[in-house]
Amino acid sequence: MVDRAQTIEVVIASPSDLEAERRAIPNLFVQWNRANRGIHLTPVMWETSSVPTYGDHPQHILDDQMIERADLLVALFWSKIGSPTPSASSGTIEEIREFIRRKGPKRVMVYFCMRHVAQSPDEIDPTAIALIKEFKKEVQSKCLYREFRETAEFEKYLYQHLDIKTDELLRDLLPTPEEQEAGKTDDVWWNKDAAEERLRRPIDFGSSVGEIVTRFAARMDEFDQEDGATNNKFLKLGEHVYRSAASSIEHLLRTQPYEIDVRLRPQLADIVLQLRQLADDSSLYLKRPFPEFWKRGRVISNSLNSLAQTGQTGHLT
């Protein structure tokens, strides 16, 4: 968990062939910090952050000094892969893999430069190019990755992605593997042994905001058609529907954050909280007017639908 008062440290990992991009990073961080008062991002670069130590391989020393204290990692590749280490084809790749092992892949942003390599064929290392292509396949399904040609394009992507990852980090949406393991039982809120079969597993409302909006609204329509308490409209079932919808939205925020406009993410997160609060309050409606439980669910469903309508430009759906 990251405290808002703390500095967020971002490891910058790359071989030596992207000097322009590496030089641009400190100034980009200054710009980001000026635009986001109260949150301070610090780039952690081996040129300025490592301390000489003896007794281990230099890359392992860098791992211990930089990765252990860092919150996010930015990696860049072009035509070079870096020097090999005892356990990896390059120090940069080892650094990324070690960071993923300790902190998780969702905290990693990887950028591949696609501009022409202005070198003679004799100067280009085909082994390095092949290893970079292989590593791209390895990370593209795990981490945020983007291709770029010009330094300005890289800066634009990095600024946007720092917005997203910092927001996720501050809202505890990027747990480390250790944190996930410690809290894994907290995710199981449904009753696998429930007498009512519909309560034994969560409802899958879809893998996009559009699907979740449509399916959740359809479920609320079914509730609206029932008059009073019935076999298809009882408090435990309503609680189950609301928690399932909340889980579907939260899963989307975690797994597809780059498809969602960063300005709308806090509103979606707020809807998750509203749904969970309503589910938590289900037992209170044993003493309150029964219809209020469903009216509140309909209000949240309508809010979600309105939010989706604002994202018709393609950011949300």
N, C-alpha and C positions, 0 to 999 in steps of 0.2 A: 504494500500500500504506500502511496506517495502523499506526503503532507504538502498542502498548498504553499506553506511557508518555505519549503525546501527547494533547493535548486534541482532541476531535472538534468541529469548528465547523459549526453548522447555520444557514444563512441563512433568515431569516423574511421572506417577501415577501407583501405584501397592500396593497390600497388602504386608504383611511382610514376605512371604515365598519364595521370589526370591532374596535372599541377594546377591548371586554370580553375578547375572545379574545386579543388581543395583550398585554393586561395580565396575563392568566393564564399566558402562556407562561414568563416567567422563573421563577415559583414552581414550575411543573411541572418545569422542568429541575432546580431545586434538589432536589425530591423524587426525581427519577430518579437523580441523582448520589448521593444519600444511600443509595439502595437498591442501587447498583452501584459499590461501592468499587473503586478502581483504574482506572475509566473516567470521564472528565469531559467532559460535553457542554456546549457553550457556545452559546447563541442569539446569532446575529449580526444585529442589527436596525439599520436605517438611522438610527434616532433616536440611537443611542449609538456606532455603529461607523464611520461615514463621516468622512473627513477632507477639508476644503475643498481643492479643486485647481482650477487654471485651465487653459484651453486645449482643452477638449472639452465635449461635451454632458453635463449633469449625470448622466444615466442611464448613459452610458458610463463615467463616472468611478466610479459606484457598482459597476458590473459589475467593473471592474478591482480595486477595493479589497476587495469582499466576496466575489464569486464565485470569484475565482482561488484564494483561500486556504481556501475552504469545502469541506467533505466531503459534506454533505447539504443539501437545500433543502426547506422547508415553505412552501406557498403557501395563502392563504385568499382566497375570493371570496364576495360576497353580492350587493349591488345596484350597486356601483360598479366600474369597470374601471380607473380611474387615468388620469393625464394622458398624452396621446399623446407619442411621441418621433419623431424623423425616420424611424425604421425600423420602428415597430410601433404598433398601436392604443393601447397603454398601456405605461408604464414597467415595470409589474409583469409583464406578459406578455413583454416583451422580456427582462427579467431571467431569467424561467423558461426561455425558449428558449435564451438564451445559456448558462445553466447546463447545460442538456441537451446543447448542442453540445460544451461543454468536458468535462463530467463524466459524461454519459450519463443516460438517462431513469429507470433503476432506482434512482437516488439521490434521486428527487423524490417528495414526498408532497403531494397537492393536496386541499384540503377546500373544499366548497361549502356555504354556509349556506342552508338551505331555509325559515327562519322568515319569517313575514309581514313585509313592509316597511311600517312604520307611517308612511307618507307620503301626501300627497295625490297624485292622478294627475299634477298639474302638476309635482310634484317628482321623479317617477320618470323616469329617462332610458331610453326604450325601446331606444335604440341600444346603451347599455351592457349592458342585459339580453340583447339579441340576441348581442352579442360574447361575453358570458360563456357562453351556451349553445353557441356555436360553439367556444369554447376548450375547453369540457368535452368535446365530441366529439373534439377533437384529442388531448387527453391521456389519456382514459379507457382507451385501448388500449395506452398507452405507460408510464404511471406508476401508482403507487399513488394511487387517489383515493377519497374517501368523502364522502357527504352527511351533514349534521348539522343539528339545530335549536337545541339549547341549548348554552351554553358548557361545561357539565359533560360533555355527550356528546362534544363536540370534544376535551376534555381526555382522556377515556377512550381515544378512538381514537388520539390523538397519542402517548400514553404507550405503548400497545401497539405501535404502528408504530415508535417509537424503539427498542424492544426488538429488533424484527425487523431493522431496517436497521443498527443498530449491530452486531448479531451478524454480519450479512452482510459489513459493512465490515471487521471485524476478522479475518474468515476469507477475505478477498480474493475475495469472490464478486461484488464490484461494480467491476470494472475500468473505467477511463475508456476512451473511444473510442481514445485514443492507445495505451493499454496493450493493448487488444484487438488493435489493428492490429500492434503490435510482436510480440505473441505468438500470432498467428493460426495459424502453422504447428504450434504445439505441440498443437493440438486434434486434428490428424489422426494418429491412432495406428494405423489400419488400413492394410493394404497393397492399394492399388487394382489392383496387377498380380500379386497372389498366384495361384499355380497352382490352388489350391483356391478355387472360386468363392465358397464360404461365408465366406471371409476377406476378401473385397474391399470389403465395406461393413459398418458397424456394425449390430447387431441392434436393432430398435426394440422395447423391452419394454413400451411403453405410456406414457400421459400422466397416470397417477395412481398413487399408491402401491399401490392395490388391484390394478391391472393389472400393475404390475411384479412384485409378490409372486407373483401367480398364474402369470404367464408364465415367470418365473425358476424357480419351483418345478417347473413342468412340464418345463422344459429339464433340470433336475437329475434328474427322474424318468427321462427318456430316457437320461441317462448311466448311471443306476443299473441299467437293464435290460441294458446292454452288459457283457459279461464280458471284462475285459482290454482291451488296445489293439486297436481296430477302426477301420474307415473312419469311423465315427460317434463315435469316442471316442479322440481323440489330443490331445497336449498343446497344440498350436497352436490347436486348436478350443476347448479349455477356456479357454485364455487369452483368446481372442476373446469367448467368452460372458461371462466375468467382467468384462472391460473394458467390454463393451456394457452390462451391468447397472449398472456403476458410472456410466457416462455418462448412462444414463437417469435414475438417481436424482439425479445432480448437476444435470441439466437441469431436473428438477422443482423442486429447491430454488431454482434461479435464477429460473424463470419463474412459479412458483405458490407463493411463500413464504407468502402470506396464507391459504392453505388448510391449512397444516400448523401444528400446535401448536408454538409456539416452544420448549417444553420438550423436544420430541422431535427437533428439528432437529439438535442435536449428535450424537445417536445415529445418525441417518441419515447424517450426514457421516462418522461413524466407520465405518459399513458401507462407504461409498464407499472409504475408505482401506484397509480390509481386503481388499476385492475387488481393488483395484489392486496391493496388495502381493502377493496370491496370484498374480495374473497376472504380475507381475515375477519371481516365483520359479519360474515354470513350467519353465525349463531345469534347475533343480536336481533336478527329479523324474526326470531321466534317470539319476540315481545313487541316488535314494531309492525306497522302495516306491511303485510307480505308483498304487495305490488311494488313498494319502494325499491326493493332489492333488484328487481328487473328494470325499473325505470332508470336507476343509476347506471346499470349496465348498458342500456340503450343510449344514454347520454355519452358515455365513453366511446361506444361504437360510432356514434355520429361525429364525435370529435376526431376520431381516427380517420373517418371518411373525409372530413373537411381538410385535414392535414394532407391526406393523399392527393386531394384535388389541387392543392397548392404546388404539388410536385409533378404536375403533368408535363413539365418540360423534359422529363426523362430522368431526373435525379433520383426519384423514388421508386419507380416501377420498372 
